[in-house]
């Protein structure tokens, strides 16, 4: 999973709230309302949410703007790009094809990909589904951001990673790969004889009446489509353009909170494939990842979830099948943390602990201590966090991302509220800064200091 630290932004309060809770104002629903009000006030949440329990929608709301240029508000019918939530639809398409005898997940990729390189000889469909193939992700390659605006054919996209060495032997490790799910789209087309877009539409969306879900084409006139934005220090701007031929089966779909709730209910009713294939789909491989879903156990309950991120949009779906609980959070202004929002809303419904967003206290720190923290910290070999003091502020900048200002909670602990991220600097016995701990989106990662940054 890519850990992203987004730009620090000032606080703006969006007062537009569309929709109302659909249940009586009992205590859980009142808590949902209060929590989301705090998200809007403190974290500038902009998007739509839905909470469904026991097949009844208990809460649904739209917040902020779907389109700032025309003052169009978000509603529960607003269509958002869902990014990697697309992967569960792709995985279901594979399972449907297996159900119809068109393929097996044990099949080798080379049976379906013309001119597959020799290094893919041992890669199976199962490996692609579980991110254990070793095929490097095209979104992590340097040219991706440079070329993301270009319309690309399938062959052009395959050429980006076809000649790359595998990062590990198939099945050996787990590493998230958008290339793997791109290949699944090609396999779906080969096995079905129709386009990926057509297969998703006719085999999944139409039978389930997901009328507001589909492949997001830029030129299509799509009613209720949200625009994707990024908040800068002094403005909200449209996020960078991405041609949707590139994410393809890894992240090309749009949907609404209402449709994703219908999707959850169809999955629980096991409407599309046999029970044993549903079991296969939800059986986690390495790192808790199954077929298009992350599967975890929390407080003794099985949780099935996935997030998505694509230019200007972030999304999250969280399902507790046994408790018949589903939470969907879709956002169209970055930065945001829909995963945290979904987990907290679920906690409210399950009677678990959660934290209402609040403005943190800032500690006065002599900015001279920032000099000791300047340097480069390695999160991954290809993902470096550069820490610098700029005037009286401590800033961080992750590879390929904008600079972020970190505010002090203590001399060694800094945070950025909008990105829901904090870093703690670690020093050795001599007082030298040797590492930092990044905490974001429920994860903690230690990054070792590898070099000194140049002062501006």
Order of alpha helices (4+ residues) and beta strands (2+ residues): beta-alpha-beta-beta-beta-beta-beta-alpha-alpha-alpha-alpha-alpha-alpha-beta-beta-beta-beta-alpha-alpha-beta-beta-beta-beta-beta-alpha-beta-beta-beta-beta-beta-beta-beta-beta
